[in-house]
Amino acid sequence: MREKINFYFFLTLLLISCSVGSYSSLEESELNSGIRYDSLFLGVKFGMTSSDFYSHCWDLNKKKLVSQGPSNNTVRYMIPTESIGQNIEMLFYPVFNKDTVYEVNTTYSYTAWAPWNEGTSSEFLMDEVKSILENWYSSDFLSIKNPKNDDVLFVTVNGNRRITLTEISDREVRARFTDLSVEKKLKK
């Protein structure tokens, strides 16, 4: 029995190290490719100035594509879905470095979420958001261990653009879009 436990422990460690190793090599090779992917969604891009971002969102709002999020702290976009017949609310707001967008944080939740409605939990939402983003960016997500805790993250990297997905509550999933070339400079 002890040999079985040791074997499974070793196998788990091997899988974790391979997924982290494959992610690290993926990130390095994508950054070294020199290819830039600045386009994110709805015309939002890495490198936009804050005034460009606000002006762009104002134009989207006038077209009734987005609205203000809770407490006017985010932009709200409603993603229509066909799987369970309800919308997904996407709230987003950028992080600026020297007045330019280098990261955009988004949260997703079903509009009809309720704690007693299992079909609207973040577990189901994660699968749907992952599928939507894979379709938008033609890129598959890797499953890796979160370096900050024992949670699972899903990540994809294309050139300078990294997208990470994680469940943040029973209701919400977060996606973080990061320009790795800027992040690397900020960490130096």
BELZIMO-V580048 format. One record per backbone hydrogen bond with DSSP energy under -1.0 kcal/mol. CO is the residue of the C=O (numbers start at 1). NH is the residue of the N-H. Records with the same first field share a line. If there is no record, write none. Layout:
BEGIN
CO = NH / NH
END
This chain:
BEGIN
1 = 5
2 = 6
3 = 7
4 = 8
5 = 9
6 = 10
7 = 11
8 = 12
9 = 13
10 = 14
11 = 15
12 = 16
13 = 17
14 = 18
15 = 19
16 = 20
17 = 21
18 = 22
19 = 23
20 = 24
21 = 25
22 = 26
23 = 27
24 = 28
25 = 29
26 = 30
27 = 31
28 = 32
31 = 34
38 = 46
41 = 44
44 = 40
45 = 48
48 = 101
49 = 53
50 = 54
51 = 55
52 = 56
53 = 57
54 = 58
55 = 59
56 = 60
57 = 61
58 = 62
59 = 63
60 = 65
61 = 64
67 = 76
69 = 72
70 = 73
74 = 69
75 = 92
76 = 67
77 = 90
79 = 88
87 = 111
88 = 79
89 = 109
90 = 77
91 = 107
92 = 75
93 = 105
95 = 102 / 103
97 = 100
99 = 50
100 = 97
101 = 47
102 = 179
103 = 95
104 = 177
105 = 93
106 = 175
107 = 91
108 = 173
109 = 89
110 = 113
114 = 117
116 = 118
117 = 120
118 = 121
121 = 125
122 = 126
123 = 127
124 = 128
125 = 129
126 = 130
127 = 131
128 = 132
129 = 133
130 = 134
131 = 135
132 = 136
133 = 137
134 = 138
142 = 155
144 = 153
151 = 146
153 = 144
154 = 165
155 = 142
156 = 163
158 = 161
160 = 180
161 = 158
162 = 178
163 = 156
164 = 176
165 = 154
166 = 174
170 = 122
172 = 168 / 169
173 = 108
174 = 166
175 = 106
176 = 164
177 = 104
178 = 162 / 180
179 = 183
180 = 184
181 = 185
182 = 186
183 = 187
END
